[in-house]
Amino acid sequence: MKRILILSFALLLFSCEDENENASNSNLVGTWNLSNMGEYENAANCSGAIDNTGWALAQAFGMTGSLEFKAGGSGTISVNVLGMSESGQFSWSEGKNEFCVGGECIPFKVEGNTLSYDDKQDAYCEDNDGNETSQSSESSCNNAGNTWYDASCTVSEYTKK
């Protein structure tokens, strides 16, 4: 009898853990639509005021985006602009609050019905064919006849559908 009580308690404990995990995952599972984007004032540390005037322009060109989190840790990211669509698969782990696309993992945070993440890009130099070059300063890049792109940090916000 004691063995049955212990086994019953263990089953109840594990089933409660599973229910809690499912309840927690169910908050993230679903479709999240891109609702705002903006550039941080301070790209170096993704801080300061956010300029989202570019978001209005992107919307004027029909830009939409979504993240679809599926149970089990998979998902789809989609972007549409000017009638062209791109989509890809990602994996995610709520326990780590990140999703991974092509080997790169992006941390995110969820506050209420809003999921957001920062996209930090280092400064770089690009040649006329769109290839990144080895010049590591704006002056050497410009002297070589290439184009310099300053570092940036963009925040993307999604709202749960």
C-alpha positions in Angstrom: 0.0 0.0 0.0 2.8 2.4 0.9 4.4 1.6 -2.5 1.2 2.5 -4.3 0.9 5.8 -2.4 4.5 6.8 -3.3 4.0 5.8 -6.9 0.7 7.8 -7.0 2.4 10.8 -5.5 5.3 10.6 -8.0 2.8 10.4 -10.9 0.9 13.3 -9.6 4.1 15.3 -9.1 5.3 14.6 -12.6 1.9 15.2 -14.2 1.8 18.6 -12.4 5.2 19.5 -13.7 4.1 18.6 -17.3 0.9 20.7 -16.9 3.0 23.6 -15.6 5.4 23.3 -18.5 2.5 23.1 -21.0 0.8 26.1 -19.4 4.0 28.1 -19.6 4.7 27.1 -23.2 1.1 27.9 -24.2 1.8 31.5 -23.4 4.4 31.7 -26.2 2.9 29.2 -28.7 1.0 31.0 -31.4 1.4 33.8 -34.0 3.1 37.1 -33.1 2.8 39.9 -35.6 5.4 42.6 -36.2 3.9 45.7 -34.6 6.8 48.1 -34.3 10.5 48.6 -35.2 13.0 51.2 -34.3 16.7 52.2 -34.0 18.2 52.8 -30.6 19.9 56.2 -30.2 23.1 54.4 -28.8 23.9 51.5 -31.1 27.0 50.4 -29.1 24.8 49.2 -26.1 21.3 49.2 -27.6 20.1 52.0 -25.3 18.6 55.5 -25.4 15.6 56.8 -27.3 14.1 54.7 -30.1 13.6 56.3 -33.5 10.8 54.3 -35.2 10.2 56.7 -38.1 11.6 54.0 -40.5 8.7 51.7 -39.3 6.1 54.1 -40.9 8.0 54.0 -44.2 8.3 50.2 -44.1 4.6 49.9 -43.5 3.9 52.2 -46.4 5.8 49.7 -48.6 3.6 46.9 -47.2 6.1 45.4 -44.8 4.6 42.8 -42.5 6.3 40.1 -40.4 5.4 37.3 -38.0 6.9 34.8 -35.7 4.9 31.6 -35.3 6.0 29.6 -32.2 4.9 26.0 -32.4 4.7 23.5 -29.5 7.7 21.4 -29.2 10.3 24.1 -29.9 10.0 24.8 -33.6 8.7 27.9 -35.4 8.5 29.9 -38.6 9.6 33.5 -39.2 8.0 35.4 -42.1 8.6 38.8 -43.7 6.7 40.3 -46.5 7.6 43.6 -48.3 6.7 45.0 -51.7 4.7 41.8 -52.5 7.8 39.5 -51.9 7.8 37.0 -49.1 10.6 35.3 -47.2 10.2 32.7 -44.5 12.4 30.4 -42.6 12.4 27.9 -39.8 13.7 28.5 -36.2 14.0 26.6 -33.0 13.2 28.0 -29.6 13.5 27.3 -26.0 11.3 29.3 -23.6 13.5 28.3 -20.7 16.3 30.2 -22.4 14.0 32.9 -23.9 15.7 32.7 -27.3 15.0 31.5 -30.7 17.7 30.2 -33.1 17.8 30.8 -36.9 20.6 29.3 -39.0 22.8 28.7 -36.0 22.4 32.2 -34.5 20.4 32.5 -31.3 18.5 35.7 -30.6 17.4 36.4 -27.0 14.0 37.8 -26.6 11.8 39.1 -23.8 8.0 38.9 -23.3 6.1 41.5 -21.4 2.4 40.9 -21.5 1.3 40.5 -25.1 4.5 42.0 -26.5 7.6 40.0 -27.5 10.7 42.0 -28.4 14.3 41.5 -29.4 17.3 43.6 -30.3 19.3 43.2 -33.4 22.8 44.6 -33.0 25.0 45.0 -36.1 28.6 46.0 -36.0 29.9 48.7 -38.3 31.3 47.3 -41.6 32.6 48.2 -45.1 31.0 47.0 -48.3 32.3 47.1 -51.9 30.2 48.1 -54.9 29.2 44.4 -55.4 27.6 44.3 -51.9 30.5 42.2 -50.4 31.8 42.9 -47.0 35.5 44.0 -47.2 38.4 43.9 -44.7 38.6 47.6 -44.1 37.9 48.2 -40.4 37.6 52.0 -40.3 35.4 54.5 -42.1 38.4 56.4 -43.5 40.1 53.3 -45.0 36.8 52.1 -46.4 36.0 55.4 -48.1 39.6 55.7 -49.4 39.2 52.4 -51.1 36.0 53.7 -52.8 33.7 51.5 -50.8 30.7 52.3 -48.6 30.8 52.4 -44.8 27.9 51.4 -42.6 27.8 52.5 -39.0 27.0 50.2 -36.2 23.3 49.9 -35.5 20.9 48.4 -33.0 17.3 47.8 -33.9 14.5 46.7 -31.7 11.6 44.6 -33.2 8.3 44.3 -31.3 5.7 41.6 -32.0 2.2 41.5 -30.6 0.4 38.2 -30.0 -2.4 37.5 -32.5 
